[in-house]
Amino acid sequence: MSGRELSERGGPKSPSERRFATKLLHFGGEIDAVTGASSVPIHQASTFHHHDIYNPPAFDYSRSGNPTRAAVESAIALLEGGTRGFAFASGMAAISSALLLLSAGDHIIVTEDVYGGTYRLLTTILTRMNIETTFVDMTDLDAVRAALKPNTAAVFMETPSNPTLKITDVAAVAAWAKERGLLTMVDNTFMTPYHQRPLELGVDIVLHSATKFLGGHSDVLAGLAVTKDEALGKRLYALQNGLGAVLAPQEGWLLLRGMKTLQARMEQSERSARRLAEWLAARGDIARVYYPGLPEHPGRDVHERQSLGYGAVVSFDVGSGERAKRVLSRVQLPLVAVSLGAVESILSYPAMMSHAAMPPEVRAERGIGDGLLRYSVGLEHVDDLLEDLEQALGGADS
């Protein structure tokens, strides 16, 4: 494109005006301003020299801020459409910091089948601070409304939820909460900003376990948060700085490298996940399949309004805990492990892994049965994944 064409169109686009795939690679801090290096430097420093004591530098101590971490924070803020990003040492560090915006005596409404680590935080740690939680079926807006108390201060959503992939109408809940002055948060780990951007739906804080799809390679532990409101961003920064659970420079660099391929990975993994879900749904030996891309999935219409895709996680119930364990012992391709969102497929057993913190009776009430498996689909050839699961399911019955 010539300079004349650029000027007629109003000049070059800013990073926020570019398409998502371009934002992943060109977020505004991808080239080192000093050397021109094509990769963000790893600033492995704990402290920074003050050339002039009366004119403090932009960075003074890496807990308060580090150039590598700042690049991560700028990138995720751009991708989510926020004004400020925050990088933490883990997803739970991000969630914990956000929830500590609440005060003693506050009440929070939470997705009932929330991630087990979040459940543990709410039920065993924040209770000591007299922060009360009501878990509700967020697919039912009337149930959300009914959970309101005089001391309710916030609403915490997962959509799709982990692991049964229930769908919450984010815009409806956010609008209801805003009318009542409630803070809203969404764990966007499963969808990533490629598929879903909750800030655009009226949410106050978006959270990620960046260990998962954003990092994408099972080699970094990280958490992220994004805000749009400047005042809220200042409050969250005070907690990030005060608590100190920040992302280290090496991990920040790994995360940035992983994020560059997010769209390509998500597109390929989703194609395979849809094949897997359809294949499982057609079998007679699977009790139930959970995947927003299936026509019969509850809330699919809501999901399609607020998301651009269905994601790469498929959950399915094989009928019993014993059969689930036999399947886990027979699969050869996926890692049998906690976590998800990696280049390699990961098969996990929520009852003994991600949701082990939930008492069995609570898991049962929330549809997390002993026969439930969660499959995070990676980049392997989908036919190999299906053949492997075929032999594992068949052998589990012999």
N, C-alpha and C positions, 0 to 999 in steps of 0.2 A: 504494500500500500504506500502510495507516495505521500510526501509531506502535505501536498495540496489536499489530498483526500482526507488526511487526518484532520486538518484544520477545518474543512467543511463539515466534518462530523463532530466538531467541538474539541478536538485534541485527543491524546491518548487516554485510555480508560484508567481509572484508579483501580487498585486491587479489589475493592468492594463491588465494582461494576462487572468484573470478569465472571466467567462461568466457573462452576465448581472445580472441574478438573484442572483448570488453570490456576485457581486460587491455591490448590494443594502444592503447586510448584513455585508460584510467584505470589507470596503473601506480603511482600514488602521488606522482609529482612533476610531473604535467602542468600544474598551475596554480601560477603564481608566488605564493609565500607573502606577498611584500611588497605587490605591486600587484594581485593577483588576475587578472593577464593570463592569457589562455587558451592562450598559447604559452610554452614554456620560453624564458627570455631567452638571448641569445647573450652570454656573458660574455667579451668580447674583451679579456682582460687577461692579462698575463704574470705579474703579481705582486699581492699583496694586503696591505693595511695591517694592521699589528699595533697594535691599540688599547691593548693591555696586553702589554708584553714578557714578563711572567710568565705570561700566559694566551694562548698562540698561537691564532690563528684556525683554523677547520676547513680553510681553504685558505690556503696561503702562497705557492705558486709553481705555475704551470699545468702544468709537467711532472709534478709530484707529484700534482696534482689540480686540477680545474676544475669549477665547478658545472654547466656545460652538459654536459661529459663525464660527470660523475657521474650526470646524469639518464639518459643513454644506457646507462650501465653498470647502473643500477638496473632499467631497462626490460628489457634482455636477460636479466638474471639472473632476473627474474620470469617471462619467457616460457619460458625453458629449465628452470625449476624448480631453479635453483641458489641459492647464498647470496651469490655475489660475481661481478660482471661486470667486464670489462676492455675498454676501447676503444682501438684502435691506429690508426696512420696508414694501414694497408692490411691486407689479409688475410694477406699474406706476413709483415708485421711481427708479427701475432698468432701465426702458425705458428712463426716464428723464435724468438720469445720463449718459447713453450711448449717447443720442442725444446731450448732452452738450459737447461731444468731438468735435462738430462742432463749427465754429466761426461765428461771425457776418458777414453777407454778403454771407454765404454759401447757397447752394441749395441742396435739398434732394429729391430723387424719392421714392415714397411710394405706396404700394398696395392700390388700390382705395377703397376697402370695408374693410379697416382696422378697428380694434376695436375702438369704440367710444371714449374711454379715450385717446387713442393715437391721434385720429383725433382732439380732443379738445386741447391737448397739442400743436400740430403742428399749429393749426389755430388760437388759441387765446393767447398763451403764447410765443412760440418761434418766432412768427411774431414780437413781441415787441423787439426782439433781431436782427431783420432783417435777420432771417433765413427763406428762401423761400422753399415752398413745391409744388411739382407737383404730383398729384395722378393719377396713370395709371393702366390700366388693365394688371397686371403682367403675365397673361396667354399668352400675345402677346409680344414676345421678340422684335418685330419691334417697338411696342409702347414704350417699355422701352428705346430702342435706340433713338427714336425720342424725348424723354423727356430730353436728355442730353443737358446741357448748359455749357458755359465756367466756371461758378462758381459751378457746381455740385461737391459735395464732398462725397456723400454717397447714398446708396440704402437700403431701409428698406422693408423687406418682411414679410408677414404672409402666411404660406401655411401648411395646408388648411387655407383659410382666414375665418374671423369671420364676419358675420354668414353664408355666402353662400358657403363656403368651396371650393373656387376656388383654383386651383393648379398652383403654380409657379415652373418652372424648375430651381431649386436652383443652380445647377451646371452650367447651361448655363448663368444665370444672374451673378453669382459670377465670372465666367471666363471673361465675358465681362467687368465687373466692375474692375477686377484686372488689365486688360490691360490698363485701364485709370486711375489707381491709386485711385479708389474710395473705401471708407470704406463700408463694407457690414454687415448688421445685419438681423437676423431672429428671429421673435417671435415664439418660438417652444412650446408654451403652450399647444396647442391642441394635438400634437403628443407625447410630452415628449421624453427624450432620449431613451426610450425603443423602440419606433417606428421609430425615425428619429434623425439623428445626423448631423446637418448642417455644423459643423466644418470639417467633413470628405468630404463635398461637396465643400469646398473652402471658406466658410463664415468666417468673422473675429470675429463677436460677436454673441453669442446665448443668447437669453433672455427668461425668463419665468415669468409668474405670478404663483408662487409656491403655491398661495392660492388654485389653482385649482387641477389638477391631482396629482401633486407631494405631496402636503399636504394631499389631498384626503378626508378630514373629515369635511370640513366647519367650522373649529375651529381655523384657523390661517391665518393671513394676511402676505404675504411674497413675495419677488421678488428675482430672481437670474439672474446672468450674468456669462458667461464663455468666456474666450479668449484662444487662442493658442499661439499668438505672445507675447513674454516677454515684449517688449517695449510698445505694446498696453496695456498689463495688468498693467504696471506701470502708464500709463496715466489714465486708468479707476480707479485704486486705489486712485490716487490723487483726483479725483472727488468724489469718495465714502467717503473718509476721510474728504474732504473739505466741502461737502454738508451735511454730517452727517445723511442721511436718512437710517440708518443701521438697520439690524434685531436684535431685542432684544434676550437675552439668552433664556427666556421661550419659545418664538415663535420658536427659532432655534431648541430647543429640540422637540417641537411638530412636526416641519417639518421633522426632522430626523426620528421620530417614524413613521410618515405617509409614508415616502419614502421607508421604509423597505418592504411594501406590494405593491409597485407600479406595479410590473409585474403581480402579481396575480389579482389585481384589474383591470388593463387594459385589460387583457385577457378575464375576465368574462364580463366586461362592453362592450367590443367590440363584443363578441358573441351575446349579447342581442341587441346591436345597429344594427347589420346586420339584425337580425330578424325584428326589428322595421322598418328599412328602406325598406326591401322587402315587409313587410305587408302594409306599407303606399303606396308604389309604385303600388301595386296591386289594390288599392281602386279607385273607380271612383269619389270620392268627394274630392280628393286632387289635387290641381292645379299643384304642382311640389314638388319633393323630392330631397334634396341635401345631398348626402353621397358618399364619394369616393369609397366605396365598391360596389356600383351599377354599372353594366356593362355600362350603358348609361351615367355615370357621366363624364362631360368634363374633360379631363386631367388625366383620370384614369391611362393610360399607363405611364405617367410621374410620377405620385404619386407612382406607384408600383416600379419604378426604384430607387426612392430615399427614400422610406419608407418601413418599415417591416410590417405595418398594416394599418388599415383604421380609427382607433380611435373610440371614444364613443359618438360623437356628431352627431346628425341628425337634419337637418333643413327641414322644410316643409311649404308650402304655402296652407292655407285652403281656399283661394279665396277672402277673404275680412277682413277688420279690425274688423267689427262687429262680424263676425263668430269666428275670433281668440279670441276675448274677451269673447265670450260665452263659448268657449272651456276652456279657462283659469279659468273661474268661476265654471266649472263642474268637472275638474279633481280632484281626491282624493289622489292619491299616490305621484306624484312628488311635490316638493316644487315649488310654483310659485314665482320665485325670480331671481335676478341677480346672476351671477357667474355660475360655472359649475365644472365638474370634481370631484364630491364628491361621497361618498358611497351611498348616497341617490340620486335618480333622481331629476333633476331640469329642469323645463319647464320655459322658459323665452320669453319675447315679445320684440324683439330688437327695434322696433319703439319707445317704451316708456321706455326701460331699457338700454341695453348696447349701443345703438346707438341713444339715445335721443339727444345727442349733435350735431348730424348731422341734418341740415335743411331738412324738408320733401322732397323738390325737389331734394336734393343731394342723399338722401336715395333711392328715386325712380330711379334716373339715375344709381345707383349702384346695382339695383336689390333687395333692401331691402324693399319690399312692406309692406303695412299695414296688410296683411294676413299672414306674415311670423312668424313662431314659431321656437324656437331652443330648442331641447330636448337633455339634457345631461343625458345619460343613466347610472344609478347606478347599485347596486348589488341586487336589488329586483328580484324576479322570473319574467322572461320576460313575461310569460303568464298572470300574474297579471297586468303588465304594459299595455299589449295589451288590456286586458278586460277593464281596466280603461279608456284607450283612446278611445276604441270603444263606451263606454257609453257616454263619453264626446262629441265625434264627432256627435253621433246620437242625443243626446239631444240638441246640438247646432242648429239643424235644425228644432226643434219642436217649 
